[in-house]
Amino acid sequence: MIEDSGKRGNTMAERRQLFAEMRAQDLDRIRLSTYRTACKLRFVQKKCNLHLVDIWNVIEALRENALNNLDPNIELSVARLEAVLSTIFYQLNKRMPTTHQIQVEQSISLLLNFLLAAFDPEGHGKISVFAVKMALATLCGGKIMDKLRYIFSMISDSSGVMVYGRYDQFLREVLKLPTAVFEGPSFGYTEQSARSCFSQQKKVTLNGFLDTLMSDPPPQCLVWLPLLHRLANVENVFHPVECSYCHSESMMGFRYRCQQCHNYQLCQDCFWRGHAGGSHSNQHQMKEYTSWKSPAKKLTNALSKSLSCASSREPLHPMFPDQPEKPLNLAHIVPPRPVTSMNDTLFSHSVPSSGSPFITRRSPEGISASSPVAEEHSLIKLYVNQLDHGSRLIPVYMRCIYMKSTKPIFFFG
């Protein structure tokens, strides 16, 4: 009991530290709730080093911990959630150069405590599999389209049509993230949230789902999500323009230009905090820029657009088939996988020594990690290994054939 109370005390201290550091960033002075929420979640994302992990790394870690085919409503213990996060960050360090290694234990602890604060505020010590997947998919780095495709796979049926009840469940869980950073009044869950996004009389496929959530503007309850990705994309963008309020000679990140005042431009810090000078007002319409183009380049682009017959507007995403693709059956191509010892498949909270996402483990709850998807990937791996072994023999065979067929050639004068 004393050890448990000590752990709870450490947990609360670590949570307070994370939120204290976030408050020290003075993000609450950002006047627009959308930017304020995105900046806070971006801070958590970078503080936990989750911005270095993409959705494919998350999927790999979930499979390695046997969560890929688990019932989404099953609740995970804190120890098992910690094992998932350990896999994510230890595998991340293996991919990172030695000069850019992260502090793995600190990242695990910070993210674990943030997830507990968001999804287990009452301290029951349990988080559902669905909540873990949605949180990691939302907070990890990478392309928003890839993340939304994964989320759709969790809330659609076998025919590739979105299930409204699951989408509502997705909103319930994902909107706990803004609530965790004290933005619940602006983006907390309401019963109207799901209804405001899609009409329940219409079938929603993957393309329709992406069209809605990647549109400009997106649904109001999720407007912070694409902004979170834009923040990441523009952090290192340089604008050689002077801010009209703070008179900084250049800008980094977003740039904002007034649509009424001539050549009135603000850096992101001044715009976010509502600074205005001269005849400019905060009520004026502002246009957000994520890149800088010189006047000459603007003229070139304008001429190319005027001479082009086709539309210059690129689609938000490629078109995907409405029916989900069936996994390949390689059973008739690759021999069956050899059976491993049961002693090697016991679940452990220690970090795996192998980088392979296909290690089979058994959890304390007796959940089997073997699944059609995991088996398929194991078969593919064996097949590739066989092909690689065969390719090494090709130069040997070619050399033998050449030696047998080659005869001396004489020239007569």
C-alpha positions in Angstrom: 0.0 0.0 0.0 2.9 2.4 0.8 4.5 1.6 -2.6 1.1 2.2 -4.4 0.7 5.6 -2.6 4.2 6.5 -3.5 3.6 5.7 -7.2 0.4 7.7 -7.2 2.3 10.6 -5.7 5.0 10.4 -8.3 2.4 10.2 -11.0 0.6 13.4 -9.8 3.9 15.2 -9.5 4.8 14.3 -13.1 1.4 15.5 -14.4 1.7 18.7 -12.5 5.2 19.2 -14.0 4.0 18.7 -17.6 1.1 21.2 -17.2 3.2 23.7 -15.3 5.7 23.7 -18.2 2.8 24.1 -20.6 1.5 27.1 -18.6 5.0 28.6 -18.6 4.7 28.8 -22.4 2.0 31.5 -21.9 -0.3 29.7 -24.4 -3.4 30.8 -22.5 -2.9 34.4 -23.9 -3.7 33.1 -27.4 -7.1 34.7 -27.9 -8.5 32.2 -30.5 -9.5 28.8 -29.0 -8.6 26.9 -32.1 -5.0 28.1 -32.2 -4.7 27.9 -28.4 -5.8 24.2 -28.4 -3.6 23.2 -31.3 -0.6 24.9 -29.7 -1.1 23.2 -26.4 -1.4 19.8 -28.0 1.6 20.5 -30.1 3.5 21.3 -26.9 2.5 17.9 -25.4 3.3 16.1 -28.6 6.8 17.5 -28.8 7.5 17.3 -25.0 6.7 13.5 -25.2 8.7 13.2 -28.5 5.6 11.7 -30.2 6.1 14.1 -33.1 9.0 11.8 -34.1 6.7 8.8 -34.5 4.3 8.4 -37.4 1.1 6.3 -37.7 3.0 3.3 -39.2 5.3 3.2 -36.2 2.2 3.2 -33.9 0.5 0.4 -35.9 3.7 -1.6 -35.6 3.9 -1.2 -31.9 0.2 -2.1 -31.4 0.8 -5.3 -33.4 3.9 -6.2 -31.5 1.9 -5.9 -28.3 -1.0 -7.9 -29.7 -3.5 -5.0 -29.7 -4.2 -5.0 -33.5 -7.2 -7.4 -33.4 -8.2 -6.9 -29.7 -11.8 -6.0 -28.9 -11.7 -2.1 -28.9 -13.8 -2.0 -25.7 -11.4 -4.1 -23.7 -9.7 -2.1 -21.0 -5.9 -2.1 -20.7 -4.1 -1.9 -17.4 -1.6 0.8 -16.8 1.3 -1.7 -16.9 0.2 -2.9 -20.4 -0.2 0.6 -21.7 3.3 1.4 -20.4 4.5 -1.7 -22.4 3.0 -0.3 -25.6 4.6 3.1 -25.0 7.9 1.4 -24.2 7.8 -0.4 -27.6 7.1 2.9 -29.4 9.9 4.9 -27.9 12.6 2.2 -27.7 12.0 1.4 -31.4 12.2 5.2 -32.1 15.6 5.4 -30.5 16.8 2.5 -32.7 15.8 4.5 -35.8 17.3 7.8 -34.5 21.0 8.6 -35.1 23.2 8.3 -32.0 23.6 12.1 -31.9 19.8 12.5 -31.6 18.8 9.9 -29.0 15.8 10.7 -26.9 15.3 10.1 -23.1 13.1 7.1 -23.5 12.0 6.7 -19.9 11.1 10.4 -19.6 9.0 10.2 -22.8 7.2 7.1 -21.6 6.4 8.7 -18.3 5.2 12.0 -19.7 3.0 10.4 -22.3 1.6 7.8 -19.9 0.7 10.4 -17.4 -0.9 12.6 -20.0 -3.0 9.8 -21.3 -4.1 8.9 -17.8 -5.0 12.5 -17.1 -7.1 12.6 -20.3 -8.8 9.2 -20.3 -8.7 8.1 -16.7 -9.1 11.3 -14.6 -10.8 9.3 -11.8 -7.8 7.0 -11.4 -9.3 3.6 -12.0 -6.1 2.4 -13.7 -7.8 1.3 -16.9 -8.0 2.7 -20.5 -9.9 1.1 -23.3 -8.0 -0.2 -26.3 -10.1 2.1 -28.6 -9.1 5.2 -26.6 -5.4 4.3 -26.7 -5.5 3.8 -30.5 -7.4 7.0 -31.1 -5.1 9.0 -28.8 -1.9 7.7 -30.3 -3.2 8.1 -33.9 -4.2 11.7 -33.2 -1.1 12.8 -31.3 1.6 11.0 -33.4 3.4 12.7 -36.2 3.1 12.1 -39.9 0.5 12.9 -42.6 -3.0 13.7 -41.5 -4.4 11.6 -44.4 -2.6 8.5 -43.2 -3.9 9.0 -39.7 -7.5 9.6 -40.8 -7.3 6.4 -43.0 -6.3 4.4 -39.9 -9.0 6.0 -37.8 -11.6 5.3 -40.5 -10.6 1.6 -40.5 -11.5 1.6 -36.8 -14.9 3.1 -37.2 -16.1 1.4 -40.4 -17.7 -2.0 -41.2 -16.3 -4.8 -43.4 -17.9 -3.2 -46.5 -16.1 0.1 -46.0 -19.0 2.1 -44.7 -18.7 4.3 -41.6 -20.7 3.1 -38.6 -22.2 6.2 -37.0 -22.1 4.8 -33.5 -18.4 4.2 -33.8 -17.8 7.7 -35.1 -19.6 9.0 -32.1 -17.4 6.9 -29.9 -14.4 8.3 -31.8 -15.5 11.9 -31.0 -16.1 11.1 -27.4 -12.5 9.8 -27.0 -10.6 12.3 -29.3 -12.3 15.3 -27.8 -10.9 14.3 -24.4 -7.6 15.6 -25.6 -8.6 19.3 -25.8 -10.4 18.8 -22.5 -7.1 17.5 -20.9 -5.4 20.8 -21.9 -8.2 22.8 -20.3 -10.0 23.6 -23.6 -13.2 21.5 -22.8 -15.5 24.5 -22.9 -14.5 25.1 -26.6 -14.1 21.6 -27.9 -15.7 19.2 -25.4 -18.0 16.5 -26.5 -21.7 17.2 -27.0 -24.5 15.0 -28.5 -24.7 17.3 -31.4 -21.0 16.8 -32.3 -21.5 13.7 -34.5 -24.7 15.0 -36.1 -23.0 18.2 -37.2 -20.4 16.3 -39.2 -22.4 13.8 -41.3 -25.9 13.2 -42.3 -27.1 9.9 -40.9 -29.2 9.2 -44.0 -26.1 9.0 -46.2 -23.5 6.3 -46.4 -20.1 7.6 -45.6 -17.1 5.8 -47.3 -13.4 6.6 -46.9 -13.4 9.3 -49.5 -16.4 11.0 -48.0 -14.8 10.8 -44.6 -11.5 12.3 -45.8 -13.4 15.0 -47.8 -15.2 16.2 -44.7 -12.4 16.1 -42.2 -9.8 17.5 -44.5 -12.0 20.2 -45.9 -11.5 23.9 -45.2 -13.1 24.5 -42.8 -13.4 21.1 -41.2 -16.2 20.2 -38.7 -16.2 22.7 -35.9 -15.5 20.2 -33.1 -12.4 19.0 -34.9 -11.1 22.3 -36.4 -8.0 22.1 -34.2 -6.9 18.8 -35.7 -5.7 20.0 -39.2 -4.4 23.1 -37.5 -2.2 20.9 -35.4 -0.6 19.5 -38.5 -0.2 22.9 -40.2 1.6 24.1 -37.1 4.1 21.2 -37.4 4.6 22.0 -41.1 5.3 25.7 -40.8 7.4 25.7 -37.6 10.6 26.2 -39.6 9.2 28.3 -42.5 11.0 31.7 -42.8 9.3 34.9 -44.1 11.6 37.8 -44.9 8.9 40.3 -44.0 8.8 42.8 -41.1 5.9 42.5 -38.6 3.8 45.6 -38.7 3.3 45.5 -34.9 6.5 44.3 -33.1 8.6 45.4 -36.1 10.6 42.1 -36.1 12.6 42.0 -39.3 11.5 38.5 -40.2 9.0 35.9 -39.2 9.0 32.2 -38.5 5.9 30.0 -38.8 2.6 31.5 -39.9 2.3 34.9 -41.5 -0.9 36.9 -41.5 -1.9 39.7 -43.9 -4.8 42.1 -43.4 -7.3 42.1 -46.3 -8.3 45.7 -45.6 -5.1 47.5 -44.5 -2.5 48.0 -47.2 0.6 45.8 -46.6 -0.2 45.2 -43.0 1.3 41.9 -41.9 1.6 40.3 -38.5 3.8 37.5 -37.2 2.0 34.6 -35.5 2.7 35.7 -32.0 1.2 39.1 -32.5 -1.8 37.8 -34.4 -2.5 35.1 -31.9 -2.4 37.5 -29.0 -4.6 40.1 -30.7 -2.0 42.9 -31.1 -3.0 45.6 -33.5 -1.7 49.1 -34.3 -2.5 52.1 -36.4 -5.8 51.9 -38.3 -5.7 48.1 -38.2 -8.4 46.3 -36.0 -8.7 42.8 -34.8 -12.1 42.7 -36.5 -10.4 43.0 -39.9 -10.3 39.8 -42.0 -6.8 38.3 -42.0 -5.3 35.8 -44.5 -3.0 33.1 -43.2 0.2 32.2 -45.2 2.3 29.1 -44.7 5.1 30.1 -47.2 6.8 33.1 -48.7 6.9 33.9 -52.4 8.8 36.8 -53.9 7.0 39.2 -56.1 8.7 37.8 -59.2 7.6 34.2 -58.2 4.0 35.4 -57.6 4.0 37.0 -61.1 5.3 33.7 -62.6 2.7 31.7 -60.9 -0.1 34.0 -61.9 1.0 33.8 -65.6 1.3 30.0 -65.5 -2.2 29.7 -64.0 -3.7 32.1 -66.6 -2.1 30.1 -69.4 -3.1 26.7 -68.0 -6.3 25.1 -69.2 -6.6 22.6 -66.3 -7.5 23.5 -62.8 -4.5 24.3 -60.6 -6.3 23.3 -57.4 -4.9 19.9 -56.3 -7.3 17.4 -54.7 -7.2 17.0 -51.0 -6.4 13.4 -51.2 -6.2 10.6 -53.9 -9.4 8.6 -54.6 -9.5 5.3 -52.7 -11.7 2.3 -53.7 -15.0 2.2 -51.8 -14.6 -1.4 -51.0 -11.7 -2.2 -48.7 -9.0 -4.3 -50.2 -8.8 -7.9 -49.0 -5.4 -9.1 -47.6 -3.3 -11.4 -49.8 -3.5 -15.1 -49.1 0.1 -16.4 -49.4 -0.5 -19.8 -47.8 0.0 -21.6 -51.1 3.3 -19.7 -51.9 5.2 -19.6 -48.6 5.7 -22.6 -46.3 4.0 -22.4 -42.9 5.9 -20.6 -40.1 7.8 -22.9 -37.7 6.3 -23.3 -34.3 8.2 -21.5 -31.6 8.7 -22.4 -28.0 5.9 -21.2 -25.7 8.6 -19.9 -23.3 9.6 -17.4 -26.0 6.0 -16.0 -26.4 5.2 -15.0 -22.8 4.2 -11.4 -22.4 6.8 -9.2 -20.7 7.0 -5.6 -19.8 10.6 -5.5 -20.8 11.5 -3.9 -24.1 11.9 -6.3 -27.0 15.5 -6.7 -28.3 14.3 -7.2 -31.8 13.0 -4.5 -34.1 10.6 -6.9 -35.8 6.9 -6.0 -35.4 6.0 -9.7 -35.8 7.0 -11.0 -32.4 4.3 -13.0 -30.8 3.5 -12.4 -27.2 0.9 -13.6 -24.7 -0.7 -11.1 -22.3 -1.6 -11.8 -18.7 -5.3 -11.8 -19.7 -4.5 -14.8 -22.0 -5.0 -12.8 -25.2 -3.5 -14.6 -28.2 -1.4 -12.4 -30.5 -1.8 -14.8 -33.5 -4.1 -13.3 -36.1 -4.6 -13.5 -39.8 -2.9 -10.2 -40.3 0.1 -11.1 -38.1 0.3 -14.5 -39.8 0.2 -12.8 -43.2 3.0 -10.5 -42.4 5.1 -13.4 -41.0 4.6 -15.3 -44.2 5.6 -12.3 -46.3 8.8 -12.0 -44.2 9.7 -15.6 -44.7 9.0 -15.3 -48.5 11.2 -12.2 -48.7 14.0 -14.0 -46.9 13.8 -17.0 -49.3 13.9 -14.6 -52.3 16.9 -12.9 -50.7 18.7 -16.2 -50.2 18.0 -17.2 -53.8 19.3 -13.9 -55.2 22.6 -14.5 -53.6 23.1 -17.7 -55.6 22.4 -16.1 -58.9 26.0 -14.7 -59.4 27.4 -18.1 -58.6 25.2 -19.8 -61.2 26.0 -17.2 -63.8 29.8 -17.6 -63.2 29.6 -21.4 -63.7 27.6 -21.0 -66.9 30.1 -18.5 -68.2 33.1 -20.7 -67.4 31.5 -23.7 -69.2 30.5 -21.8 -72.3 33.6 -19.7 -72.8 36.2 -21.1 -75.3 39.5 -19.5 -76.4 39.3 -17.4 -79.6 42.2 -17.3 -82.1 42.8 -14.7 -84.7 44.6 -15.8 -88.0 46.4 -13.2 -90.0 
